[in-house]
Amino acid sequence: MSKQNRRSFIKTLGLGTAAATAATYTPFAIGGATKKVVVVGGGMGGAVAAKYIRMMDKSVEVTLIEANKDYYTCFTSNEVLSGKRTLADIKFGYNGLKDHGINVVIDKATGIDADRKKVSTASGRSFAYDRCIVAPGVDFRYEKTPGYNENLANTSLPHAWKAGPQTQMLRDQLTDMKDGGVVAICPPPNPFRCPPGPYERASQIALYLKHNKPKSKIIILDPKPSFSKMGLFTGGWQRHYGYKTDNSMIEWHGTPKGSDDNVISDVDAKTKTVITGFNEVKADVLNIIPAQKAGKIAHVAGLTNDKGWCPVHGDTFESTIHKNIHVIGDAAIASPLPKSGYAANSEGKTVAAAIVALLNGKSAPDPTYVNTCYSVIAPGDGISVAMVYAFKGGKIVKVKGSGGLTPGKFDTKLREREQYYGYSWFDNITNDTFG
Amino acid sequence: MRNTITKSALLATGLLLSVQSLAEPTAEALGYTCAGCHGTNGASTGNAIPSLAGLSEGYLINAMNEYRDDGRLSQIMGRIAKGYTDDQIESMATFFAAQPVHSNINQQFDDAKARKGEKLHKKYCESCHTAGGTDPEDDAGLLSGNAVLFMKYTLADFHDGSRSMPKRMNKMMKKALKKDSNALDNLTNYYGSAK
């Protein structure tokens, strides 16, 4: 370091310490005066919120508490199932966030004391905050699926609805399966993380089977009467996987409203048999995606309602139950915003701006939200859904005239481009979050 | 116009965030919502979605208006642009125009094609797309260093008439293709070769 550089370095630090006493150059050492934010959960919402707070106001001390040292993106994890990507391709660490001056703590948050404004962790540490962001993602209601439980998910019947080891296990089961095998996918009831996910999953598994085990079948047993991007998916399945023919690789069995046709009544884990109100399917690979609720810490901290999700104010995402705690991402009730990675990204930035303003004694600025979501049905056949949202009359609303789906009429050029736009989306949203 | 100048001035001095109780989302807040697709502050690291960082206000406003009015072939931007008012589009444009021009340097390209493309660019494109198409002042978009697949798609759309182009550009493209039937591919590789 040259003399000149060293001088400017010290100058910068001096500016950073708001109190500007000559006693110390450590930005966070001024007792009580520092604005502290603790973020619980380093997924798509939490990580981006932490980063953007630091981008907007370097004087705020941000601690991010995350249980795992790496994050695997849930979006695009279905491409690991087809073999298009490996698990390493969707793995992201926290060094980028450390470079933004975020104190990254790999530990499990076990409690939040809303009165004393403290987060406690499994290792016995305690972190004080002025504002806390809770971004725990989803947890599973295993009890809603008789015969299925967390232990089975980790050992033989992966739901793979949080990407990571279970994604690899499901991929391995597909590669081990015989040609002519049956893959059963049981999507969850609403609301759940990533509404198009189960159907993109069926598409990506079909892509693998088509080229490797063409006599095999995918049976989707759905407790719902319809699903996200339904027309686009089924159109793609007709083009690529023989959907609606006698030889279809994908069968979708829905459930009319009020019926229990394809609601699971029992699972025999040993024989991989799933029994619904109307069907009994013996599978070679069984993928049950359980019903969902907000992540565990949200329940422990008393941030959930009777349905298991977190009610928030739509402009600041501050909990309506506990002051100074903001809940973002899949755990929050933010409808009409979907439970998607991009919505969590948008919410993360909204909460960052709100918290920076509030900590500086100002009112939170007006929010603006976007969601975009891509799925690849087959190579050269990408689809998307998009929407712009605003905050009006105390509620999050869709901006009239905006948004919608990829046009249903198949256009070779546009569908191919949509696939590559989806890949760029992945590159940019992950870099925006972890870079 | 006065509105724009005021906003730019505020943004440049970093004061926009501190303005209280705006009735509209800030320029920053609007710009941040684009980052999931276009990269942080509009600096794209993907090879199909273009960077917005450093584009001129005029270029950005025109592009958004064309998308909103279905005047430009759109993948997804037509659906997005319809969600914004004139003021919001102007506001977003000031945000991205204030960012440093971004060059995506990690893209794949063919070296031999890139060298041919560079010569073609100098001869047929440089007079409007100055400095390899990296000068926002020319109001003609960013070429060198922008997402390489986006450049390929855009040139293809101009060429097959899916998107209309200025007379002079049409003339120059014809000349370039007469000289080299692979001109568009070579140009794309040149734009993707930015270091």
Interface residues (C-beta under 8 A of the other chain):
Chain A: Y52 M56 Y342 N345 S346 K349 T350 A353 V356 A357 N360 K362 S363 P365 D366 P367 T368 Y369 V370 T372 S384 A386 M387 V388 A390 V399 G401 S402 G403 G404 T406 L414 R417 E418 Y420 Y421 Y423 S424 W425 F426 D427 N428 I429 N431 D432 G435
Chain B: L17 S18 Q20 S21 L22 A23 E24 P25 T26 E28 A29 L30 Y32 T33 C34 A35 G36 C37 H38 G39 T40 S44 T45 G46 N47 A48 I49 Q75 I76 R79 I80 A81 K82 G83 Y84 Q88 A147 L149 Y153
